[in-house]
Amino acid sequence: MKVLVTGGAGFIGCNAIARFLGRGDEVVCLDNLSRRGAEANLAWLHSLPHASAFHVSTADIRVQSDVDATFARHPDIEVVIHLAGQVAVTTSVVDPRGDFEANALGTLNVLEAARRAPRLRALLYASTNKVYGGLEEVGVELAGGQYAFRDLPGGIPETYPLDFHSPYGCSKGAADQYVIDYARIYGLPGVALRQSCIYGPRQLGVEDQGWVAWFTIAAVTNRQITIYGDGRQVRDVLYVDDLLDAYDAAIANIDAIKGRAVNLGGGPANVLAIRQVLELIAPRMGREISVAHADWRPGDQRVFVADVSRARALLGWSPRTGVDIGVGRLYDWVVANQDLFR
């Protein structure tokens, strides 16, 4: 099949493209190459077998003519994986207009082009768990030295009310709802995949986004690590290969999930407290990892765990990579690729 991946030079995008190319698909990467590491990821993709089936469109989803031109050059696109956008809550607070243009307007531009694509059979939108907001109404308790939901042991389901805290939550939430409504109004075969914390190789994490990778990179390269809050905050984490398995299942089962939201996260079986990442890394390094502490950041949830039962029921999918294995793979990749972080 022919696949368009927006944001294809990013972490999830390049891993997805490598998988598609590896099984003989043709892939178009639409990316404005603005993120650090984009050029290195493209060079890696061009070095892979079957790279002759890989096309790059250096374009910006904020510009409708850029998006339209990419679709016009590739009228046989069958699947769209829409990953491009602004990814950090903190950046959205500093520049809400830029965040809106990248996430809400950019997604509208992709949807408008996609609904006219004659062979489109699936559009997967990378939404976020931030659409559920601060979760102030959910009881939280300390259990085993870390935060946990008191009354929702299975996590937050897709039926939980939306509550867009932060400009990032607003822009991603608006895009999430546009994807769902385009399926309803135009018959677009689209699904909003509400992703939790994704991690894995080729993630050039920074302090504001990609925290599992950032802690790993900072520890290996002896950079300052700051824990905001008390470090007991909990997230469900999902290894990138498991996410790509879910993408495959979503494409194969698009008729069952189009026009819906589906949580994709590690679920209750794959949770990590912020400080636990360092506890997993330290034995591999053979030393303790020093950290600084700072106040809580605005909008920081004490706990988020996704209920992934809908994905299990409709897609036959569940996470397979435990946190010990996943963090170990990420650590090994960082150690082997330290030149990327200089």
LUMTIGU-289984 format. One record per residue: residue in one letter; x, y, z of N, C-alpha, C in turn. Coordinates in pm, whole numbers, plus 50000, padded with zeros to 5 digits. Example, Ala and Ser with C-alpha at 12.3 -4.5 7.8 and 13.67 -1.06 7.14 Angstrom:
A513194943150780512304955050780513204967050780 S512854977550708513674989450714512905000350787 
END
This chain:
M500844988250000500005000050000500885012450000 K500265024049974501005036649977500545044750097 V501515049050177501235055350305501855069250308 L501085078950357501615092250386501775093650536 V502965097450581503225099650723503595114250741 T502705122050803503055135850835503905135750961 G504915144350965505855143651077506715131151070 G506945126450950507655113850931509125114050968 A509705125950985511105126751027511245127351178 G510135126451250510185126251395510355112251449 F510265111051580510515098451649509545087451606 I508275089451628507305079151591507255077551440 G507315088851369507205088451224508285080151157 C509535081951198510605074551131510545059751166 N510125056451288509955042351322508825036151240 A507745043651221506635038551140507065036550995 I507775046350940508215045450801509135033450782 A510055031450876510965019950865510185006850861 R509135005950941508324993650940507614992050806 F506995002550757506275001650629507234997850515 L508385004550510509355001550405509834987150415 G510034982350537510554968950556509654957950504 R508394960850489507504950550435507014953850295 G507694963350231507454965550089506444976350054 D506004984250152505074995050122505825007050064 E505095015649995505635028349946505225039150045 V506155048150080505885057750186506285071750143 V505405081350176505675095550157505795101950294 C506885108950319507095116150444506865130950419 L505865136750487505635151250481506125157150611 D507125165950603507735171450724508405184650689 N508325194450780509025207150755510445207050810 L510855196050869512235193650915512675203951019 S511745208851100512075219251197512595213651328 R512305200951357512725195451485514165190351481 R514835191851594516195186751606516195171751579 G517135167151499517255153051468516535148751343 A515745157851282514985154051164515895149651050 E516945157051027517855153650916518545140250942 A518925137751068519555124951101518585113351081 N517315115351116516335104851095516095102150947 L516065112750867515905110850722517105103350664 A518305106850709519495099850660519435085050695 W518975081950815518805068050855517795060950766 L516675067250739515655061050654516175058750513 H516925068250461517475066750325518515055450319 S519075051750433520095041150435519485027150441 L518185026350463517535013350482517305006250348 P517204993150351516774986050231515394991050188 H515124990450060513844994750003513655009950009 A514745017550033514625032150041514185038349908 S514285030849801513815036049672512305038449672 A511595032349768510145034249780509795045249880 F510805053249919510635063650021510735077349954 H509735085649974509685099049915509545109450026 V510235120650010510185131350109509545143650048 S508535148950114507915161550076508235171650187 T509175180550161509525190750260508455201550255 A507505200250346506315208750342505835211050485 D504915220450500504435224550631502925222750637 I502455215150735501015212650742500225225250774 R500885235750822500175248250850499795255550722 V500365251350611500135257950482499305248750394 Q498045252450369497155243550295497715240050158 S498335249750091498855246949956499975236749961 D500775236650068501815226450084501205212550093 V500175211350177499525198450197498855193950068 D498125203050006497425199649881498395195049774 A499545201849765500525198249662501085184249686 T501295180649813501795167149844500785156649802 F499525158749836498475149249796498335148749644 A498495160249577498365160449431499475152549363 R500685153049422501805145449364501645130449389 H500825126949488500665112749524499175109549536 P498455109449425497005107149430496605093049470 D497585083949476497295070049510497525066949658 I497605077349742497745075049887496525067549938 E496795056950016495725048850073495575050750224 V496675053350291496665054550437497415067250476 V496855074850569497525086550625497755084250774 I498995085750816499335085650959499695099950994 H498825106751065499025121151090499665123251227 L500975125751225501765127451347502295141651364 A502345149551258502985162651263502245171951358 G502995180451426502375190251514503355195251619 Q502855204251701503595209551815503335200151932 V504385196352007504255184952096504405188052246 A504665200352284504965203152425503955212652487 V503465209152606502545217852679503225231252709 T504465230952754505165243152791505315252652673 T505615247152556505735255652437504395261852402 S503315254652421501985259952389501635271752479 V502105271552602501825282552695502575295052652 V503785293452603504605304852557504095310152424 D503675301252334503275305052199501965298052161 P500845302552218499585295652190499145296552044 R499455307651978499055308651837499825298651751 G501125297651773501915287951697501445273751724 D501095270951849500575257851885499265255051812 F498365264751810497085263051740497305260551591 E498175268351530498385266951386498955253251351 A499865248251434500475235251404499505223751429 N498745224451537497935213051577496505213451524 A495805224451547494405225251505494295228551356 L494905239651314494835243451173495555233251086 G496705228551129497445218651050496635205951028 T495945201551132495115189551117493945192051023 L493325203851033492235207050940492735206750796 N493925212050773494485211850638494675197550588 V495165188750675495355174750636494015168050609 L493025170650693491705164750674491075169250543 E491215181950511490615187150388491235180650265 A492555178750269493205172050156492845157250153 A492805151050271492565136650277491155132950230 R490165141250262488795137450224488565138050073 R489505144050001489415144249854490315133849789 A491075126449872491985116249818491155104449768 P491255100849641490315091049584490485076849635 R491675073349686491915059449728492085057849878 L491805068549954492015067950098491125057450163 R491755049150248490965039250322491185039750472 A492145047850519492335049350664493155061750693 L492735069250795493505080550846493595078950997 L494825077851046495075076451189495645089551242 Y494965095451338495435108151397496025105451535 A497245110151557497905108651686497415119451781 S496345116251854495825125151957496605122752086 T496075127252198496845127052322495945124952442 N496505119552548495745118252672495485131752739 K496145142352691495915155652748494505160852721 V493765154452632492385158852607491505156352730 Y491975148052823491185145352944491455155453054 G492365164753033492585175553127493295171553254 G493045179453361493755177553486493215166353572 L492055161053538491455149753610491235152853758 E490865165553785490675169553925489535161953994 E488585157053915487435150153973487725135454007 V488865130553962489215116453986490005115454116 G489585106654203490295104854329491685099254307 V492685105254372494065100954362494575097954503 E495365087354516495945083654644497395079354625 L498135079454734499485074054732499425059154763 A500005051254676500015036754695501385031554656 G502075025554749503405020354720504405031254686 G504225043154743505165053954720504955061654592 Q503835059454523503545066954401502035069154390 Y501665078554304500255081954291499515071354208 A498225069754241497375060254169495935065254174 F495155061454074493725064354078493075055954187 R492275062354270491625055054378490455046654327 D489685052354232488425045954191488425040854048 L489505042553975489575038053836490815029453817 P490825017553873492035009153862492365005253719 G491375005353630491625002053490492085013853407 G492085025853466492525037753394491355046053342 I491695056653269490715066153216490175060753083 P488855058853073488285053852947487985065252850 E487725061652726487415071652623486125079152653 T485265073552738484005080152773484165090852879 Y485375092252935485605102653036485435116352971 P484795125953040484555139152980485865145952936 L485815152352820486965159852771487085172952848 D488315177152871488565189052951489945194352912 F489945203952820491205207852755491985218152837 H492825213452928493705222353001494915225652914 S495345238052915496515243052842496185245252695 P496855254652631496655256452486496915243652408 Y497905235852452498185223052385496975213852392 G496375212652510495185204452523494065209352434 C493915222652423492875228352337493135225152191 S494355227052144494635225052001494565210351963 K495115201752046495045187452017493615182252033 G492905187452133491525183252151490635187552037 A490845199751986490075204351871490325195351750 A491595191951727491935183151615491315169351633 D491375164251755490765151351789489295151351748 Q488575161851784487145162551755486875164751606 Y487745172051539487595173751394487705160351322 V488675152051363488835138951299487565130651317 I487035130551438485825122951465484635128451385 D484535141651377483395147351306483525145851155 Y484735146151101484895144050957484465129850918 A484625120451009484115107050981482585107250977 R481985114951067480535115451075479925123450959 I480505134750927479925143750826480315139950684 Y481575136250664482075133750529482345119050500 G482175110650600482475096450579483955093450574 L484795102550624486245100350624486585088450715 P487375078950669487735067350752488835070850851 G488505079850945489505084851038489225080551181 V490295079551261490195075951402491165084651482 A490735088851601491585096551691492185087051793 L493485085151785494205076051874494825084251987 R494245083152105494665091252219495845084452288 Q497025089052252498265082352292498765087252427 S499275077952504499945081252630501425083652600 C502275081452698503715084452682504375073552599 I504755077152478505415067752387506935069552402 Y507665058652401509115059552416509785048652334 G511085050552308511825040452236512985046352159 P513725038052084514865042652005514475053451904 R515425062251879515325073551787514465084751844 Q514195084451973513495095452038514515105052097 L514595116952040515525127052090514785135752192 G514465129652305513665136352405514355148752462 V513535158452503514015170552571513235171852700 E513605181352783513005182352915511495184352908 D511025191552806509615194852798508775184152729 Q509405174352669508635164352594509495151952573 G508875140252589509625127852574510455124952696 W509815124852815510555124852941511345111952964 V510835100552921511595088052941512905088652864 A512835093152739514055094452660514955105452715 W514355116552759515175127552810515965123152933 F515335116353027516065111753145517185102253105 T516935093753007517955084252964519115091452897 I518795100552806519835108252736520655116452834 A519965123352925520665132053020521565123853113 A521095112353155521925103953243523175099153171 V523025094553048524165089152973525165100052938 T524665112152908525545123052863525885132952975 N525575129253098525925137253216525365151453211 R524095152453178523405165353179522525166553303 Q522175178953333521355181453451519955175453433 I519515168253533518165162653535517395169453647 T516245175053613515385181553712514065174053722 I513695170553843512395164553868511475175453921 Y510385177753850509405187753891508335180853975 G507975186854087507075180154179507855170354264 D507185160054312507845150854406508375138154341 G508215136754208508725124954139507855112754151 R506725114154222505815102854238504725102554132 Q504755112454042503785112753933503905099953851 V502785094653811502755081853740502165083653600 R502765077053504502245076653367502265062153318 D501305059053233501425046153162502255048853038 V503235040453015504175042552905504025031152804 L504255034652678504055024952569505265025052478 Y505865013452461507035012052374506615013852228 V507465020252150507065024352016506675012651926 D507325001251939506944989851856505514985151886 D505104986052013503734982552049502754992551988 L503125005351988502285015351923502105012251775 L503185008351708503095005351565502254992851539 D502284983351632501384971851622499934976651625 A499664986451710498304991851718497924999151589 Y498885006351530498615012751401498235002351296 D498994991551290498694980851194497284975451217 A496934973151344495614967851376494524977851342 A494804990851362493815001051331493545001851181 I494585000751101494405001050955493594988850910 A493924977450967493234965050928491784964850973 N491484972251081490134971951138489474985751136 I489794993651036489335007451035487815008451036 D487114999150976485654999950973485054998851113 A485744992051203485234990351339485505002451428 I486485010851390486875021851480486765035551416 K486455036751288486385049851225485325058351294 G485645071151309484735080251376484725078951527 R485715072151582485775070151726487125074651780 A487185075451912488455077451982488865064252044 V490165061452040490695049052098491955052552176 N491975048952304493185050952385494265041052345 L495485046052332496655037552311497715041352414 G497845032952514498845035352617499315022152674 G500195023052768500685010952832499655004352921 G498655012352967497645006953054498185003753193 P497344998353280497764995853418498974986553431 A499244978253332500374968853342501714975353311 N501694987753261502944994053220502995008553269 V503045009953401503105023253460504495025753519 L504885038353517506155042453575505955055453650 A506485056253770506625069153836507825076153773 I507785089353775508855097253712510235092653760 R510365091353889511695087953943512095073453918 Q511115064853885511445050853860512275048853735 V512155057853638512975056653518514455056953555 L514805066053644516205067053686516635054553763 E515715048653837516025036453910516265024753815 L515645025053698515895014653598517215016953525 I517585029553507518795032853432520055031153517 A519995035153643521185035553728521955022353732 P521295010753748522074998253750522804995653619 R522245000053508522914998253379524145007153368 M524105018553437525245027753434526275024453541 G525845016853642526765013353749527025024553847 R526115034253853526265045353947524915051853972 E524855059354082523655066954109523575079054015 I522375083653991522165095053902521675106753986 S522425117553985522055129254066520975137353995 V520075142954074518975150854018518795163554100 A518195173554037517735185554106516215184854117 H515665192854207514215192754227513685206954211 A512465207954158511825220954138510325219454163 D509635230854168508205230754195507425223754084 W506195220154116505295214254017505105223853900 R504975218253783504655226253665503145227153647 P502645238453594501195239953578500595228853492 G499475223253537498775213253458499365199253466 D500385197253550501025184153558500115174553635 Q499625164353568498775154453633499595145953730 R499035143353847499745134553940499755120153890 V498725116553817498695103053761497865103353633 F498345096253534497515093153419497795078753377 V496735071053369496795057453317495615055753223 A495865051253102494805049353004494135035753021 D492835035853010492085023352997492155019252851 V492805008152822493005003952683492104992252646 S491014990552720490124979252692489414980552558 R489144993052513488504994652382489434989752271 A490704993352279491664988752179491784973552182 R491734967952302491814953352314490594946652250 A489414952552272488184946452222488024948152071 L488334960052020488074962951879489244959551788 L490444959651843491634957351759492354944351793 G491974937951900492714926051942494144929351981 W494344941252036495694946452064495884948252213 S497084945252259497524948352395499024950952391 P499534959452481500974961552488501694948552521 R502854946652460503614934352482504974936652544 T505464948952540506824951852586506784957852725 G507284950652824507324955552961508314967052976 V508164974653084508984986653100510464983353117 D510794972453184512214968853201512874966453065 I512184958852980512744955952848512784968452762 G511694976052763511624987852679512654998352715 V512765001452845513755011352888515165006152860 G515384993152874516694987452842517064989252696 R516104987252608516354989152464516645003752434 L515885012752496516135027052476517515030852526 Y517875025952643519195028952700520305024152607 D520205011952556521235006652467521355015152341 W520225019852289520265028352169520935041752198 V520615047652311521225060552347522735058952362 V523175048552431524605046252451525315044752316 A524665037952222525285035352092525225047251998 N524465057452033524255068751940524475082152009 Q525475082952094525695095252171526065107152083 D526575104651964526915115651874525685124051838 L524505117951842523285125251809522925135851912 F523495134852030523065143652141524095154252175 R525095155552092526135165752120525725179252063 
END
